[in-house]
Amino acid sequence: MQDFRDQLSDFLGQEDHSQKINSARLCRAWEEVASENILLHTINIIFDKKNPKIAVVFTDNSVVKADLTADQEIYRNLLSQALGYDTDAALEAVRFALNRRSSLLGVFRKKEKEKSRGAKGSPDRVEPLPLSPEEERHARETVECIKDERLKESLYNAMKSQIEWKKGIEAAKKP
C-alpha cells in the first residue's frame, strides 16, 4: 500500500506540490471574492510565473476585463484577505487578461452579428448619470459590512462609478 506522499505525488504529478496547493487556494479564494456573474466570465486564475505576489485572472470578454481592471485594487485587497495574507504578505497586484482564444472567437462572432443585422454604431463616450438618493443609500448599505474604512470607501466609489456609467449606457440606448 502506498503512503500518503506517494498517493499525493501520483495525483498531483511531478510538479511542485506547494505551487499546486497555492494555485488551488487561489482558485478557491477567487470563487469566494467574485460574484456569480464575474465567475461566468472568468476562465482561470493563476499566480504570475515571474512574480508569485501577482495574481492573473483570465476572462472571456473584453468588457468584463475592463470592468475588473477598473476594480483591480478592490480585488487585490479582497483576494489578499481571502488568502489569509497579512498586510506585509499581501498580493502586490491582480491583473486581468483576455484569454486569446476566447477573444478571437468573440471577434468572429461580432463580425457575424454585424453582417446579419447591419452594423449599428455605438457612441464613443457615454455620459454617466448621477445616482438617485435611493441608489446611493443602497450602495452605502452594500459596503457597510466591510471593516476597513479605506477599502469600504474605495469599493463604494467603484460601485457608484459603475452604476452611473451603466445608467448612462441605458439612457443612450433609449431614443
HELIX and SHEET records of a PDB file:
HELIX    1   1 PHE A    4  LEU A   12  1                                   9    
HELIX    2   2 HIS A   17  VAL A   33  1                                  17    
HELIX    3   3 GLU A   36  HIS A   41  1                                   6    
HELIX    4   4 SER A   62  ALA A   70  1                                   9    
HELIX    5   5 GLN A   72  ALA A   82  1                                  11    
HELIX    6   6 ARG A  100  ARG A  117  1                                  18    
HELIX    7   7 PRO A  133  VAL A  143  1                                  11    
HELIX    8   8 GLU A  149  LYS A  173  1                                  25    
SHEET    1   A 3 THR A  42  PHE A  47  0                                        
SHEET    2   A 3 ILE A  54  THR A  59 -1                                        
SHEET    3   A 3 ALA A  93  LEU A  98  1                                        
END                                                                             
